[in-house]
Amino acid sequence: MLNVMEKRPPPYFPQSQLSPGDDKRYRKFKFFVVLAIAGLIFLLVGTGFGVYYLVKWLWAN
């Protein structure tokens, strides 16, 4: 097992970024994450209302 590790080639790409991070890119990413979380919350609330009214309608009939 140790022999395999010694024969492995060195990494070809640097492990850290070469250029500094872009603020606009980070802001876009945050926006999409917030949008996705809000969408999931609305979906869950809508599903809850749907189940509630379905059960209410089924019990009424």
N, C-alpha and C positions, 0 to 999 in steps of 0.2 A: 504493500500500500504506500509506503514511503517513497519507493522508486517512482511511482506514478506521479506523485506530487513534485518530485525533482525534475521530471521530464516535461512538465507543463510549461507552455510558452508564457512569457510575461504578458501582462495585459496591454492591449494595443491602444486603448482609449483612456484618457485621464479619468479619474474617479470624481473630480470636481468640475464645476462649470468653468469654462474659459472666459465667458462674458458675464457681467453683472446681470442680475435679474431685472426684468422689465415690469415697472409698476402697473402699466396698463394691462398687461397679460394677467397679473395677479388679481387686479380689480375685476376683470372679465370672469376669471375663474370663480371668485367669490360670488359674483352676481349669479352665475349659473348654478352654483351650489345652493344659494338662497332660493332661487327660483325652483329648483328641483325639490327642496324641502317643503316649500309652500305648496307646490303641486301635490306632493304626497299627503300633506295635511288636508288639503281640500278633497282629495280622493277618498281619504279615510272618513272624513266628516260626511261626505256625500254617500258613501257606502253605509255608514251608520244610520243616516236618515232613511235610506232606501230599505234597509232591513227592518227598521222600526215601523215604517208605514206598511211594509209587506206583512209583517206579523200582525199589526193592527187590523189590516184588511182581511187577513185569513181568519182571525178570531171573530170578526164581525159577521162573516158569512157562515 
